Amino acid sequence: MKNIYQAPNLEVAENNLCIFEEKWGKKYGLAVKSWFTNWAELSTYFAYPAPIRKLIYTTNTIEGFNRQVRKSTKNRPHFPDDVALMKILYLVSQRITKKWINPVHDW
């Protein structure tokens, strides 16, 4: 799959997707079908320059952010209303972003 999302352009990515289907289509038919079904949406990714695409497919920052949000909200099984939830999420996001001290390479 790296060959697909790290392709230099859309045409190469489509070619790599076909190669991926030939190799893995029988074993992982549903996953390959999902890629083809959603290709119109997935291929918009190639409209961005390479540095931004790398930020999109390297999701460690996003996963870390989501983990911190889950950790902060798991002890609160319910919220009185949507505003209370939004306040908690805002405060959590402010706390998390203060810890972001390393800049993204080549950004």
Phi and psi in radians as a Rosetta constraint file:
Dihedral C 1 N 2 CA 2 C 2 CIRCULARHARMONIC -0.984 0.35
Dihedral N 2 CA 2 C 2 N 3 CIRCULARHARMONIC -0.658 0.35
Dihedral C 2 N 3 CA 3 C 3 CIRCULARHARMONIC -1.105 0.35
Dihedral N 3 CA 3 C 3 N 4 CIRCULARHARMONIC -0.421 0.35
Dihedral C 3 N 4 CA 4 C 4 CIRCULARHARMONIC -1.389 0.35
Dihedral N 4 CA 4 C 4 N 5 CIRCULARHARMONIC -1.018 0.35
Dihedral C 4 N 5 CA 5 C 5 CIRCULARHARMONIC -1.375 0.35
Dihedral N 5 CA 5 C 5 N 6 CIRCULARHARMONIC -0.232 0.35
Dihedral C 5 N 6 CA 6 C 6 CIRCULARHARMONIC -1.752 0.35
Dihedral N 6 CA 6 C 6 N 7 CIRCULARHARMONIC 0.157 0.35
Dihedral C 6 N 7 CA 7 C 7 CIRCULARHARMONIC -1.115 0.35
Dihedral N 7 CA 7 C 7 N 8 CIRCULARHARMONIC 2.562 0.35
Dihedral C 7 N 8 CA 8 C 8 CIRCULARHARMONIC -1.216 0.35
Dihedral N 8 CA 8 C 8 N 9 CIRCULARHARMONIC -0.422 0.35
Dihedral C 8 N 9 CA 9 C 9 CIRCULARHARMONIC -2.683 0.35
Dihedral N 9 CA 9 C 9 N 10 CIRCULARHARMONIC 3.070 0.35
Dihedral C 9 N 10 CA 10 C 10 CIRCULARHARMONIC -1.124 0.35
Dihedral N 10 CA 10 C 10 N 11 CIRCULARHARMONIC -0.709 0.35
Dihedral C 10 N 11 CA 11 C 11 CIRCULARHARMONIC -1.104 0.35
Dihedral N 11 CA 11 C 11 N 12 CIRCULARHARMONIC -0.767 0.35
Dihedral C 11 N 12 CA 12 C 12 CIRCULARHARMONIC -1.135 0.35
Dihedral N 12 CA 12 C 12 N 13 CIRCULARHARMONIC -0.695 0.35
Dihedral C 12 N 13 CA 13 C 13 CIRCULARHARMONIC -1.091 0.35
Dihedral N 13 CA 13 C 13 N 14 CIRCULARHARMONIC -0.742 0.35
Dihedral C 13 N 14 CA 14 C 14 CIRCULARHARMONIC -1.102 0.35
Dihedral N 14 CA 14 C 14 N 15 CIRCULARHARMONIC -0.709 0.35
Dihedral C 14 N 15 CA 15 C 15 CIRCULARHARMONIC -1.098 0.35
Dihedral N 15 CA 15 C 15 N 16 CIRCULARHARMONIC -0.775 0.35
Dihedral C 15 N 16 CA 16 C 16 CIRCULARHARMONIC -1.147 0.35
Dihedral N 16 CA 16 C 16 N 17 CIRCULARHARMONIC -0.567 0.35
Dihedral C 16 N 17 CA 17 C 17 CIRCULARHARMONIC -1.138 0.35
Dihedral N 17 CA 17 C 17 N 18 CIRCULARHARMONIC -0.700 0.35
Dihedral C 17 N 18 CA 18 C 18 CIRCULARHARMONIC -1.134 0.35
Dihedral N 18 CA 18 C 18 N 19 CIRCULARHARMONIC -0.703 0.35
Dihedral C 18 N 19 CA 19 C 19 CIRCULARHARMONIC -1.116 0.35
Dihedral N 19 CA 19 C 19 N 20 CIRCULARHARMONIC -0.714 0.35
Dihedral C 19 N 20 CA 20 C 20 CIRCULARHARMONIC -1.064 0.35
Dihedral N 20 CA 20 C 20 N 21 CIRCULARHARMONIC -0.722 0.35
Dihedral C 20 N 21 CA 21 C 21 CIRCULARHARMONIC -1.120 0.35
Dihedral N 21 CA 21 C 21 N 22 CIRCULARHARMONIC -0.734 0.35
Dihedral C 21 N 22 CA 22 C 22 CIRCULARHARMONIC -1.079 0.35
Dihedral N 22 CA 22 C 22 N 23 CIRCULARHARMONIC -0.684 0.35
Dihedral C 22 N 23 CA 23 C 23 CIRCULARHARMONIC -1.387 0.35
Dihedral N 23 CA 23 C 23 N 24 CIRCULARHARMONIC -0.755 0.35
Dihedral C 23 N 24 CA 24 C 24 CIRCULARHARMONIC -1.993 0.35
Dihedral N 24 CA 24 C 24 N 25 CIRCULARHARMONIC -0.032 0.35
Dihedral C 24 N 25 CA 25 C 25 CIRCULARHARMONIC -1.033 0.35
Dihedral N 25 CA 25 C 25 N 26 CIRCULARHARMONIC -0.665 0.35
Dihedral C 25 N 26 CA 26 C 26 CIRCULARHARMONIC -1.269 0.35
Dihedral N 26 CA 26 C 26 N 27 CIRCULARHARMONIC -0.682 0.35
Dihedral C 26 N 27 CA 27 C 27 CIRCULARHARMONIC -1.382 0.35
Dihedral N 27 CA 27 C 27 N 28 CIRCULARHARMONIC -0.693 0.35
Dihedral C 27 N 28 CA 28 C 28 CIRCULARHARMONIC -2.144 0.35
Dihedral N 28 CA 28 C 28 N 29 CIRCULARHARMONIC 0.970 0.35
Dihedral C 28 N 29 CA 29 C 29 CIRCULARHARMONIC -0.999 0.35
Dihedral N 29 CA 29 C 29 N 30 CIRCULARHARMONIC -0.737 0.35
Dihedral C 29 N 30 CA 30 C 30 CIRCULARHARMONIC -1.169 0.35
Dihedral N 30 CA 30 C 30 N 31 CIRCULARHARMONIC -0.684 0.35
Dihedral C 30 N 31 CA 31 C 31 CIRCULARHARMONIC -1.161 0.35
Dihedral N 31 CA 31 C 31 N 32 CIRCULARHARMONIC -0.762 0.35
Dihedral C 31 N 32 CA 32 C 32 CIRCULARHARMONIC -1.149 0.35
Dihedral N 32 CA 32 C 32 N 33 CIRCULARHARMONIC -0.728 0.35
Dihedral C 32 N 33 CA 33 C 33 CIRCULARHARMONIC -1.061 0.35
Dihedral N 33 CA 33 C 33 N 34 CIRCULARHARMONIC -0.695 0.35
Dihedral C 33 N 34 CA 34 C 34 CIRCULARHARMONIC -1.073 0.35
Dihedral N 34 CA 34 C 34 N 35 CIRCULARHARMONIC -0.725 0.35
Dihedral C 34 N 35 CA 35 C 35 CIRCULARHARMONIC -1.055 0.35
Dihedral N 35 CA 35 C 35 N 36 CIRCULARHARMONIC -0.793 0.35
Dihedral C 35 N 36 CA 36 C 36 CIRCULARHARMONIC -1.207 0.35
Dihedral N 36 CA 36 C 36 N 37 CIRCULARHARMONIC -0.689 0.35
Dihedral C 36 N 37 CA 37 C 37 CIRCULARHARMONIC -1.106 0.35
Dihedral N 37 CA 37 C 37 N 38 CIRCULARHARMONIC -0.669 0.35
Dihedral C 37 N 38 CA 38 C 38 CIRCULARHARMONIC -1.785 0.35
Dihedral N 38 CA 38 C 38 N 39 CIRCULARHARMONIC 0.250 0.35
Dihedral C 38 N 39 CA 39 C 39 CIRCULARHARMONIC -1.058 0.35
Dihedral N 39 CA 39 C 39 N 40 CIRCULARHARMONIC -0.607 0.35
Dihedral C 39 N 40 CA 40 C 40 CIRCULARHARMONIC -1.040 0.35
Dihedral N 40 CA 40 C 40 N 41 CIRCULARHARMONIC -0.709 0.35
Dihedral C 40 N 41 CA 41 C 41 CIRCULARHARMONIC -1.347 0.35
Dihedral N 41 CA 41 C 41 N 42 CIRCULARHARMONIC -0.743 0.35
Dihedral C 41 N 42 CA 42 C 42 CIRCULARHARMONIC -1.155 0.35
Dihedral N 42 CA 42 C 42 N 43 CIRCULARHARMONIC -0.587 0.35
Dihedral C 42 N 43 CA 43 C 43 CIRCULARHARMONIC -1.287 0.35
Dihedral N 43 CA 43 C 43 N 44 CIRCULARHARMONIC -0.228 0.35
Dihedral C 43 N 44 CA 44 C 44 CIRCULARHARMONIC -1.100 0.35
Dihedral N 44 CA 44 C 44 N 45 CIRCULARHARMONIC -0.363 0.35
Dihedral C 44 N 45 CA 45 C 45 CIRCULARHARMONIC -0.941 0.35
Dihedral N 45 CA 45 C 45 N 46 CIRCULARHARMONIC -0.582 0.35
Dihedral C 45 N 46 CA 46 C 46 CIRCULARHARMONIC -1.383 0.35
Dihedral N 46 CA 46 C 46 N 47 CIRCULARHARMONIC -0.024 0.35
Dihedral C 46 N 47 CA 47 C 47 CIRCULARHARMONIC -1.346 0.35
Dihedral N 47 CA 47 C 47 N 48 CIRCULARHARMONIC -0.244 0.35
Dihedral C 47 N 48 CA 48 C 48 CIRCULARHARMONIC -1.651 0.35
Dihedral N 48 CA 48 C 48 N 49 CIRCULARHARMONIC 2.671 0.35
Dihedral C 48 N 49 CA 49 C 49 CIRCULARHARMONIC -1.163 0.35
Dihedral N 49 CA 49 C 49 N 50 CIRCULARHARMONIC 2.785 0.35
Dihedral C 49 N 50 CA 50 C 50 CIRCULARHARMONIC -0.940 0.35
Dihedral N 50 CA 50 C 50 N 51 CIRCULARHARMONIC -0.754 0.35
Dihedral C 50 N 51 CA 51 C 51 CIRCULARHARMONIC -1.093 0.35
Dihedral N 51 CA 51 C 51 N 52 CIRCULARHARMONIC -0.630 0.35
Dihedral C 51 N 52 CA 52 C 52 CIRCULARHARMONIC -1.274 0.35
Dihedral N 52 CA 52 C 52 N 53 CIRCULARHARMONIC -0.668 0.35
Dihedral C 52 N 53 CA 53 C 53 CIRCULARHARMONIC -1.059 0.35
Dihedral N 53 CA 53 C 53 N 54 CIRCULARHARMONIC -0.664 0.35
Dihedral C 53 N 54 CA 54 C 54 CIRCULARHARMONIC -1.114 0.35
Dihedral N 54 CA 54 C 54 N 55 CIRCULARHARMONIC -0.693 0.35
Dihedral C 54 N 55 CA 55 C 55 CIRCULARHARMONIC -1.093 0.35
Dihedral N 55 CA 55 C 55 N 56 CIRCULARHARMONIC -0.606 0.35
Dihedral C 55 N 56 CA 56 C 56 CIRCULARHARMONIC -1.209 0.35
Dihedral N 56 CA 56 C 56 N 57 CIRCULARHARMONIC -0.792 0.35
Dihedral C 56 N 57 CA 57 C 57 CIRCULARHARMONIC -1.506 0.35
Dihedral N 57 CA 57 C 57 N 58 CIRCULARHARMONIC -0.204 0.35
Dihedral C 57 N 58 CA 58 C 58 CIRCULARHARMONIC -1.681 0.35
Dihedral N 58 CA 58 C 58 N 59 CIRCULARHARMONIC 1.712 0.35
Dihedral C 58 N 59 CA 59 C 59 CIRCULARHARMONIC -1.698 0.35
Dihedral N 59 CA 59 C 59 N 60 CIRCULARHARMONIC 0.247 0.35
Dihedral C 59 N 60 CA 60 C 60 CIRCULARHARMONIC -0.998 0.35
Dihedral N 60 CA 60 C 60 N 61 CIRCULARHARMONIC -0.726 0.35
Dihedral C 60 N 61 CA 61 C 61 CIRCULARHARMONIC -1.124 0.35
Dihedral N 61 CA 61 C 61 N 62 CIRCULARHARMONIC -0.763 0.35
Dihedral C 61 N 62 CA 62 C 62 CIRCULARHARMONIC -1.139 0.35
Dihedral N 62 CA 62 C 62 N 63 CIRCULARHARMONIC -0.768 0.35
Dihedral C 62 N 63 CA 63 C 63 CIRCULARHARMONIC -1.110 0.35
Dihedral N 63 CA 63 C 63 N 64 CIRCULARHARMONIC -0.703 0.35
Dihedral C 63 N 64 CA 64 C 64 CIRCULARHARMONIC -1.112 0.35
Dihedral N 64 CA 64 C 64 N 65 CIRCULARHARMONIC -0.729 0.35
Dihedral C 64 N 65 CA 65 C 65 CIRCULARHARMONIC -1.065 0.35
Dihedral N 65 CA 65 C 65 N 66 CIRCULARHARMONIC -0.840 0.35
Dihedral C 65 N 66 CA 66 C 66 CIRCULARHARMONIC -1.085 0.35
Dihedral N 66 CA 66 C 66 N 67 CIRCULARHARMONIC -0.663 0.35
Dihedral C 66 N 67 CA 67 C 67 CIRCULARHARMONIC -1.096 0.35
Dihedral N 67 CA 67 C 67 N 68 CIRCULARHARMONIC -0.743 0.35
Dihedral C 67 N 68 CA 68 C 68 CIRCULARHARMONIC -1.149 0.35
Dihedral N 68 CA 68 C 68 N 69 CIRCULARHARMONIC -0.672 0.35
Dihedral C 68 N 69 CA 69 C 69 CIRCULARHARMONIC -1.138 0.35
Dihedral N 69 CA 69 C 69 N 70 CIRCULARHARMONIC -0.794 0.35
Dihedral C 69 N 70 CA 70 C 70 CIRCULARHARMONIC -1.064 0.35
Dihedral N 70 CA 70 C 70 N 71 CIRCULARHARMONIC -0.728 0.35
Dihedral C 70 N 71 CA 71 C 71 CIRCULARHARMONIC -1.084 0.35
Dihedral N 71 CA 71 C 71 N 72 CIRCULARHARMONIC -0.641 0.35
Dihedral C 71 N 72 CA 72 C 72 CIRCULARHARMONIC -1.362 0.35
Dihedral N 72 CA 72 C 72 N 73 CIRCULARHARMONIC -0.414 0.35
Dihedral C 72 N 73 CA 73 C 73 CIRCULARHARMONIC -1.829 0.35
Dihedral N 73 CA 73 C 73 N 74 CIRCULARHARMONIC -0.184 0.35
Dihedral C 73 N 74 CA 74 C 74 CIRCULARHARMONIC -1.201 0.35
Dihedral N 74 CA 74 C 74 N 75 CIRCULARHARMONIC -0.491 0.35
Dihedral C 74 N 75 CA 75 C 75 CIRCULARHARMONIC -1.439 0.35
Dihedral N 75 CA 75 C 75 N 76 CIRCULARHARMONIC -0.046 0.35
Dihedral C 75 N 76 CA 76 C 76 CIRCULARHARMONIC -2.026 0.35
Dihedral N 76 CA 76 C 76 N 77 CIRCULARHARMONIC 1.574 0.35
Dihedral C 76 N 77 CA 77 C 77 CIRCULARHARMONIC -1.168 0.35
Dihedral N 77 CA 77 C 77 N 78 CIRCULARHARMONIC -0.344 0.35
Dihedral C 77 N 78 CA 78 C 78 CIRCULARHARMONIC -2.599 0.35
Dihedral N 78 CA 78 C 78 N 79 CIRCULARHARMONIC 2.765 0.35
Dihedral C 78 N 79 CA 79 C 79 CIRCULARHARMONIC -2.159 0.35
Dihedral N 79 CA 79 C 79 N 80 CIRCULARHARMONIC 2.492 0.35
Dihedral C 79 N 80 CA 80 C 80 CIRCULARHARMONIC -1.061 0.35
Dihedral N 80 CA 80 C 80 N 81 CIRCULARHARMONIC -0.564 0.35
Dihedral C 80 N 81 CA 81 C 81 CIRCULARHARMONIC -2.806 0.35
Dihedral N 81 CA 81 C 81 N 82 CIRCULARHARMONIC 3.080 0.35
Dihedral C 81 N 82 CA 82 C 82 CIRCULARHARMONIC -1.136 0.35
Dihedral N 82 CA 82 C 82 N 83 CIRCULARHARMONIC -0.555 0.35
Dihedral C 82 N 83 CA 83 C 83 CIRCULARHARMONIC -1.129 0.35
Dihedral N 83 CA 83 C 83 N 84 CIRCULARHARMONIC -0.692 0.35
Dihedral C 83 N 84 CA 84 C 84 CIRCULARHARMONIC -1.093 0.35
Dihedral N 84 CA 84 C 84 N 85 CIRCULARHARMONIC -0.751 0.35
Dihedral C 84 N 85 CA 85 C 85 CIRCULARHARMONIC -1.102 0.35
Dihedral N 85 CA 85 C 85 N 86 CIRCULARHARMONIC -0.772 0.35
Dihedral C 85 N 86 CA 86 C 86 CIRCULARHARMONIC -1.081 0.35
Dihedral N 86 CA 86 C 86 N 87 CIRCULARHARMONIC -0.666 0.35
Dihedral C 86 N 87 CA 87 C 87 CIRCULARHARMONIC -1.109 0.35
Dihedral N 87 CA 87 C 87 N 88 CIRCULARHARMONIC -0.789 0.35
Dihedral C 87 N 88 CA 88 C 88 CIRCULARHARMONIC -1.075 0.35
Dihedral N 88 CA 88 C 88 N 89 CIRCULARHARMONIC -0.809 0.35
Dihedral C 88 N 89 CA 89 C 89 CIRCULARHARMONIC -1.101 0.35
Dihedral N 89 CA 89 C 89 N 90 CIRCULARHARMONIC -0.664 0.35
Dihedral C 89 N 90 CA 90 C 90 CIRCULARHARMONIC -1.109 0.35
Dihedral N 90 CA 90 C 90 N 91 CIRCULARHARMONIC -0.847 0.35
Dihedral C 90 N 91 CA 91 C 91 CIRCULARHARMONIC -1.110 0.35
Dihedral N 91 CA 91 C 91 N 92 CIRCULARHARMONIC -0.698 0.35
Dihedral C 91 N 92 CA 92 C 92 CIRCULARHARMONIC -1.109 0.35
Dihedral N 92 CA 92 C 92 N 93 CIRCULARHARMONIC -0.771 0.35
Dihedral C 92 N 93 CA 93 C 93 CIRCULARHARMONIC -1.135 0.35
Dihedral N 93 CA 93 C 93 N 94 CIRCULARHARMONIC -0.618 0.35
Dihedral C 93 N 94 CA 94 C 94 CIRCULARHARMONIC -1.136 0.35
Dihedral N 94 CA 94 C 94 N 95 CIRCULARHARMONIC -0.721 0.35
Dihedral C 94 N 95 CA 95 C 95 CIRCULARHARMONIC -1.154 0.35
Dihedral N 95 CA 95 C 95 N 96 CIRCULARHARMONIC -0.722 0.35
Dihedral C 95 N 96 CA 96 C 96 CIRCULARHARMONIC -1.172 0.35
Dihedral N 96 CA 96 C 96 N 97 CIRCULARHARMONIC -0.781 0.35
Dihedral C 96 N 97 CA 97 C 97 CIRCULARHARMONIC -1.197 0.35
Dihedral N 97 CA 97 C 97 N 98 CIRCULARHARMONIC -0.382 0.35
Dihedral C 97 N 98 CA 98 C 98 CIRCULARHARMONIC -1.149 0.35
Dihedral N 98 CA 98 C 98 N 99 CIRCULARHARMONIC -0.436 0.35
Dihedral C 98 N 99 CA 99 C 99 CIRCULARHARMONIC -1.464 0.35
Dihedral N 99 CA 99 C 99 N 100 CIRCULARHARMONIC -0.163 0.35
Dihedral C 99 N 100 CA 100 C 100 CIRCULARHARMONIC -1.399 0.35
Dihedral N 100 CA 100 C 100 N 101 CIRCULARHARMONIC 1.642 0.35
Dihedral C 100 N 101 CA 101 C 101 CIRCULARHARMONIC -1.889 0.35
Dihedral N 101 CA 101 C 101 N 102 CIRCULARHARMONIC -0.323 0.35
Dihedral C 101 N 102 CA 102 C 102 CIRCULARHARMONIC -1.569 0.35
Dihedral N 102 CA 102 C 102 N 103 CIRCULARHARMONIC 2.112 0.35
Dihedral C 102 N 103 CA 103 C 103 CIRCULARHARMONIC -1.259 0.35
Dihedral N 103 CA 103 C 103 N 104 CIRCULARHARMONIC 2.725 0.35
Dihedral C 103 N 104 CA 104 C 104 CIRCULARHARMONIC -1.263 0.35
Dihedral N 104 CA 104 C 104 N 105 CIRCULARHARMONIC 2.325 0.35
Dihedral C 104 N 105 CA 105 C 105 CIRCULARHARMONIC -1.073 0.35
Dihedral N 105 CA 105 C 105 N 106 CIRCULARHARMONIC 2.321 0.35
Dihedral C 105 N 106 CA 106 C 106 CIRCULARHARMONIC 1.057 0.35
Dihedral N 106 CA 106 C 106 N 107 CIRCULARHARMONIC 0.514 0.35
